[in-house]
């Protein structure tokens, strides 16, 4: 679906998910992340870039696991510490994963994806045409109910910083693993919130597309 069509559907409240492709499972368990893999940090920073052309092939489970751990994984189990910072340790950002077979929410404590909806919401995650067929869309959602210690006027700012840190972690992992990714903020947030079923205390901040680069045979990665 092209951008103009999406904008027109959004104006009349008809930008909606598609039926799921394939069977969703209630809990999608991920293998342990490969925390000793990847290129040196400075090299990953050199390779970091936004790319907007994606192969539709799904990510392999191990790569999906590594990607989710980079975004919001537990890296200090004794403390429950995460790979991305959060002011006052509010951990207010939930990372949702839109796959062809359904919408999931990442649970950092179990490193698993919990099913939210057995629908394909990828095309609702942005006005860009490539989001419809890219294999994975991340959606960063702030839960302001977790930020009671933060003054109300500063909550959106704090949450946006946390979401940005997570998105940069994804950028660096993708650079290290040879994946394509791009962060996006051009979103019909009302339509997406309805598709996700999120409440008034939640705010969609950013989305991020990830996948194998177009023209790359994933079997050779």
C-alpha positions in Angstrom: 0.0 0.0 0.0 1.5 3.3 -1.0 1.9 6.4 1.2 -1.0 8.4 -0.3 -3.4 5.5 0.1 -2.4 5.1 3.7 -2.9 8.8 4.4 -6.3 8.8 2.8 -7.4 5.8 4.8 -6.1 7.4 7.9 -8.2 10.5 7.3 -11.4 8.4 7.2 -10.3 6.1 10.1 -9.8 3.1 7.9 -6.1 2.4 8.3 -6.4 -1.0 9.9 -4.4 -4.2 10.3 -4.5 -7.1 7.9 -5.4 -10.7 8.9 -2.4 -12.6 10.3 -0.2 -14.5 7.9 0.5 -17.9 9.5 -0.3 -19.1 13.0 0.5 -17.0 16.1 1.6 -18.6 19.3 0.7 -17.3 22.7 4.3 -17.2 23.8 7.2 -17.0 21.4 10.2 -18.2 23.3 13.6 -16.9 22.1 16.9 -18.7 22.4 19.5 -17.2 24.7 21.2 -14.1 23.2 24.7 -14.5 21.8 26.3 -11.8 23.9 29.9 -12.7 22.9 29.3 -12.3 19.2 29.5 -9.3 16.9 32.0 -6.7 15.6 33.9 -4.2 17.9 31.9 -1.2 19.0 33.9 1.4 17.0 33.4 -0.6 13.9 29.7 -0.9 14.5 29.5 2.8 15.0 31.3 3.3 11.7 28.8 1.0 9.9 25.7 2.4 11.5 23.2 3.7 8.9 19.5 3.9 8.0 18.4 1.6 5.2 14.9 1.5 3.7 14.9 -1.5 1.4 14.3 -4.9 3.1 14.1 -8.5 2.1 10.7 -9.9 3.2 12.3 -13.1 4.6 11.7 -13.6 8.3 14.6 -13.2 10.7 16.1 -16.5 12.1 15.1 -17.1 15.8 18.7 -16.5 17.0 19.0 -13.2 15.2 15.5 -12.1 16.5 16.7 -13.1 20.0 19.9 -11.0 19.7 18.0 -8.1 18.3 15.4 -8.0 21.1 18.1 -8.4 23.7 20.1 -5.5 22.2 16.9 -3.3 22.3 15.7 -4.1 25.9 17.5 -7.1 27.3 18.5 -7.9 30.8 22.3 -7.6 31.0 22.7 -7.6 34.8 20.4 -10.3 36.1 21.2 -9.8 39.8 20.0 -6.2 39.5 17.5 -6.6 36.7 19.6 -4.0 34.7 18.9 -3.5 31.1 20.9 -2.8 28.0 19.4 0.7 27.7 19.1 3.3 30.4 15.9 4.5 32.1 15.6 7.5 34.4 14.9 6.5 38.0 14.9 2.9 36.7 11.2 3.4 35.7 11.6 1.0 32.7 8.6 2.7 31.1 9.2 1.6 27.5 7.6 -1.5 26.2 8.9 -2.8 22.9 6.2 -4.4 20.7 7.1 -6.5 17.7 4.9 -6.6 14.7 5.3 -9.8 12.7 3.3 -11.2 9.8 1.6 -13.7 12.2 0.8 -11.3 15.0 1.7 -8.5 17.3 3.8 -9.3 20.3 5.2 -7.5 23.4 8.7 -8.3 24.5 9.1 -9.5 28.1 12.7 -8.7 29.1 12.5 -10.8 32.3 11.8 -14.0 30.4 13.3 -13.0 27.1 10.1 -14.0 25.3 7.5 -12.4 23.1 4.0 -12.4 24.5 1.1 -12.4 22.0 -1.0 -9.2 22.0 -3.1 -9.7 18.9 -3.2 -12.3 16.1 -3.3 -9.7 13.4 -0.7 -8.2 11.0 -0.4 -4.6 12.1 2.8 -3.9 10.1 1.2 -1.6 7.6 -0.3 0.6 10.4 3.2 1.2 11.9 4.0 4.0 9.5 3.1 5.8 6.3 6.1 4.4 4.4 5.3 1.7 1.8 8.2 -0.6 2.9 6.7 -1.3 6.3 4.0 -3.4 4.7 6.4 -6.2 3.7 9.5 -5.8 5.9 9.6 -8.8 8.2 9.6 -7.0 11.5 8.5 -3.7 12.9 9.4 -2.6 16.4 7.1 -0.1 18.2 8.4 1.7 21.3 5.5 2.5 23.7 5.8 4.6 26.9 3.7 3.5 29.9 3.4 6.7 31.9 1.8 4.8 34.8 5.3 3.6 35.7 6.7 7.1 35.9 5.0 8.4 39.1 8.3 9.6 40.5 8.9 11.8 37.4 7.2 15.2 37.2 4.3 14.9 34.7 5.7 17.7 32.5 9.0 15.8 32.0 7.6 12.3 31.4 7.4 12.4 27.6 10.9 13.8 27.4 12.4 11.2 29.7 10.6 8.4 27.9 11.7 9.6 24.5 15.3 9.6 25.6 14.9 6.0 26.8 13.3 4.9 23.5 16.0 6.6 21.5 18.7 4.7 23.5 16.9 1.4 22.7 16.6 2.3 19.0 20.4 3.1 18.9 21.1 -0.3 20.4 19.1 -1.8 17.6 21.0 0.2 15.0 24.4 -1.0 16.4 23.3 -4.6 16.5 22.0 -4.4 13.0 25.3 -2.8 11.8 27.2 -5.6 13.6 25.0 -8.4 12.1 24.7 -7.0 8.6 21.0 -6.2 8.9 19.1 -3.2 7.6 17.2 -0.9 9.9 15.6 2.6 10.0 13.9 4.5 12.8 10.6 6.2 12.0 8.3 8.7 13.6 5.9 9.4 10.7 3.0 7.4 12.2 -0.8 7.6 12.4 -0.6 7.2 16.2 -4.3 7.1 16.7 -4.8 4.3 14.1 -1.8 2.3 15.5 -3.0 2.7 19.1 -6.4 1.3 18.1 -4.8 -1.6 16.3 -2.6 -2.4 19.3 -5.3 -1.9 21.9 -3.2 0.3 24.1 -4.8 2.5 26.8 -4.7 6.2 27.6 -1.7 6.0 29.9 0.4 4.7 26.9 2.0 6.7 24.1 3.5 5.5 20.9 6.9 7.2 20.6 8.8 5.6 17.7 8.8 2.7 15.3 11.8 0.9 13.8 11.9 -1.4 10.8 14.5 -4.2 10.7 15.3 -7.1 8.4 17.8 -8.5 6.0 18.9 -5.9 3.3 17.1 -6.2 0.0 19.0 -8.2 -2.5 20.8 -10.3 0.1 20.0 -14.0 0.2 19.3 -14.6 3.9 20.4 -18.2 3.6 23.9 -17.0 3.0 24.0 -14.7 6.1 
